[in-house]
């Protein structure tokens, strides 16, 4: 499987470490914002533009570089008829970006795939939506240093709620921290009806997420405590794992969910 990347940072390095020869994945190239930046030992061809990446003929492209990257390069990939696996889905809270991504997928006959990233339960939430969801709330509780300036994080002695409101608003205020809440919203009752709460907590050392959903199916409660990545404490190690799982799923004999 020929795979292209949007971004070549912490998550991409995690993916490189997790891929096995048996996966038969060839990373043909990665488009990045700063191609001149040294990347010793990376081994992936660096591209300046989406067109350059597309000329390498990837079968699928994975976005793992943040809101600006998905906004800039995602539609070009989808218009070319290539499936795009997306992590930074919080940017779809911008109506114009959402229209651009969905329109490009429609034009190219491709799929814009929302990856689970650092969360779980999206399959159950999407299934529950079929019968009707009435309420979905998502609480993101993170170490203070990942959400606050250093001087404020050091002084914080108890949990501080930084935001409570719709995922659409929250995803734009905390673009690096709650893409998972946007994924939950997209899987369920939408970005405007899903409520997210962001908490800076000096007592936790892991990124914790709690999702509550209610509907015709009954009730769902999902909790996860992610170990942060060494290179970026705002990102859990599970994120890179979710990318590798999604790639393996494309050629798997048995598919879960």
Secondary structure, 3 states (H helix, E strand, C coil): CEEEEECCCHHHHHHHHHCCHHHCCEEEEEECCCCCCCCCCCCCCEECCHHHHHCCCCCEEEECCCHHHHHHHHHHHHHCCCEEEECCHHHHHCHHHHHHHHHHHHHHCCCEEECCCCCCCHHHHHHHHHHCEEEEEEEEEEEHHHCCCHHHHHHCCCCEEEEEEEHHHHHHHCCCCCHHHHHHHHHCCCCCCCEEEEEEECCCCCEEEEEEEEECCEEEEEEEEECECCCCCCCEHHHHHHHHHHHHHHCCCCCCC
